[in-house]
């Protein structure tokens, strides 16, 4: 019980990131064609237009890695009060979000970029808490 109280912020943010990245990754796997179609349209007038399938795969791997590391890190934090893997998960989460932000800015989707910034704040805060 003390672990829950002493690390409540870390646990809550880890849960937030697990839900965010695992759901996003699973959605990309389950609807690869739909995501690819939408992204091809979204990036049709950018230098990334020919790289969309490769970049989608990279983002998928990064998001799933972030979600898995956060999940394993949560278990490690709860059982051993160690935040090493959780910190890696938080860092990979931030890198994933930066990749998404780059794409949104390049596509001139400023509203989408603002949304990513909202996710980035707790991810960076988690890095701060776990360092």
C-alpha positions in Angstrom: 0.0 0.0 0.0 2.9 2.4 0.7 4.2 1.9 -2.8 0.8 3.0 -4.2 0.8 6.1 -2.1 4.5 7.0 -2.5 4.4 6.6 -6.2 0.8 7.6 -7.1 1.8 10.2 -9.7 4.2 7.8 -11.5 1.6 4.9 -11.4 -1.2 7.1 -12.8 1.0 8.5 -15.6 2.3 5.1 -16.4 -1.3 3.8 -16.7 -2.1 6.8 -18.9 0.8 6.0 -21.2 0.1 2.3 -21.3 -3.5 2.9 -22.4 -2.5 5.6 -24.9 0.2 3.6 -26.7 -1.1 0.1 -26.4 -4.5 1.2 -27.8 -2.9 3.2 -30.6 -0.6 0.4 -31.5 -3.4 -2.2 -31.5 -5.5 0.1 -33.6 -2.7 0.4 -36.2 -2.4 -3.4 -36.3 -6.1 -4.1 -36.5 -6.8 -1.4 -39.1 -3.5 -1.1 -40.9 -5.1 -0.4 -44.3 -7.4 2.3 -42.9 -4.5 4.0 -41.1 -2.3 3.8 -44.1 -5.0 5.2 -46.4 -5.7 8.1 -44.1 -1.9 8.9 -43.6 -1.2 8.7 -47.3 -3.8 11.4 -47.8 -2.6 13.4 -44.7 1.0 13.5 -46.0 0.3 13.7 -49.7 1.8 17.2 -50.0 4.8 16.6 -47.8 8.3 15.2 -48.4 7.2 12.1 -46.5 4.5 11.1 -49.0 6.6 8.2 -50.4 7.7 7.0 -46.9 4.3 6.6 -45.3 4.2 2.8 -45.0 7.7 2.6 -43.5 7.1 5.5 -41.2 3.8 4.0 -40.0 5.7 0.8 -39.2 8.3 2.7 -37.3 5.7 4.6 -35.3 3.8 1.4 -34.6 7.0 -0.3 -33.2 7.9 2.8 -31.1 4.3 3.0 -29.7 4.2 -0.7 -28.8 7.6 -0.6 -27.3 6.6 2.5 -25.2 3.4 0.7 -24.0 5.2 -2.5 -23.2 8.1 -0.8 -21.4 5.6 1.3 -19.4 3.6 -1.8 -18.5 6.8 -3.8 -17.4 8.0 -0.6 -15.6 4.7 -0.3 -13.7 5.1 -3.9 -12.5 8.7 -3.3 -11.6 7.8 -0.2 -9.7 5.0 -1.9 -7.8 6.9 -5.0 -6.9 10.5 -3.8 -6.5 10.1 0.0 -6.1 12.5 0.4 -9.0 11.7 2.8 -11.8 14.4 2.0 -14.3 12.3 0.3 -16.9 9.5 2.8 -16.3 12.0 5.5 -17.1 12.9 3.8 -20.4 9.2 3.6 -21.2 8.7 7.3 -20.4 11.6 8.2 -22.6 10.4 6.0 -25.5 6.9 7.5 -25.1 8.4 11.0 -25.4 10.4 10.0 -28.5 7.2 8.5 -30.1 5.3 11.7 -29.4 8.1 13.8 -30.9 7.9 11.6 -34.1 4.2 12.2 -34.2 4.6 15.9 -33.6 7.2 16.2 -36.4 4.7 14.6 -38.8 1.8 16.8 -37.7 3.9 19.9 -38.1 5.2 18.9 -41.4 1.6 18.2 -42.6 0.7 21.6 -41.2 -1.9 20.0 -39.0 -1.5 22.4 -36.1 -4.6 21.2 -34.2 -3.2 17.7 -34.3 0.2 19.0 -33.1 -1.5 20.7 -30.2 -3.1 17.5 -29.2 0.2 15.7 -29.2 1.6 18.5 -27.0 -1.1 17.6 -24.4 0.2 14.0 -24.3 3.8 15.1 -24.2 3.4 17.1 -21.0 2.7 14.1 -18.7 5.2 12.0 -20.5 8.0 14.5 -19.9 6.8 15.0 -16.3 7.1 11.2 -15.8 10.7 11.3 -17.0 11.3 14.1 -14.5 9.7 12.1 -11.6 11.6 8.9 -12.4 15.1 10.5 -12.9 
